[in-house]
């Protein structure tokens, strides 16, 4: 799964990772980052791309996890057009 967010260049990859560490799998209670479910974090050309997977192919929490990833970035002043 991939999430792309339009961004201005002021957010760093380190800051993105810090924010992602606050997103937890609702069933396991561990961060997606610590579980190894975040594959790629790329800040390039005015876009932030996060590529991730779920704990299982039919994970019932998939929509919740996608929502939580988007929401963790919503208050950040460097990011807009989150979809």
C-alpha positions, 0 to 999 in steps of 0.5 A, spaced: 500 500 500 502 506 498 500 513 501 502 519 497 502 526 500 504 533 497 509 536 501 513 542 502 521 541 502 521 542 510 519 535 512 525 531 513 525 523 512 527 523 520 521 527 522 517 522 518 519 516 521 518 519 528 511 521 526 510 514 523 513 511 530 506 513 533 502 509 528 500 503 532 497 496 529 490 496 533 490 489 534 497 488 536 499 495 540 506 496 536 508 501 532 507 499 524 515 502 524 517 497 529 513 491 526 517 492 520 511 494 516 513 500 513 517 499 507 519 505 504 519 513 506 521 517 501 521 525 501 522 527 494 520 533 489 514 536 493 511 529 495 512 524 501 511 517 499 510 512 505 510 504 502 507 499 507 504 493 508 499 490 513 500 484 518 496 479 514 493 479 507 486 480 509 487 484 515 481 487 518 484 493 520 487 495 513 482 501 513 484 504 520 491 503 519 491 507 512 487 512 516 491 513 522 497 514 517 494 520 514 492 523 520 498 523 523 501 527 518 495 532 518 497 537 523 504 538 520 504 545 517 509 542 512 504 537 509 498 539 505 493 535 500 493 528 504 490 523 500 
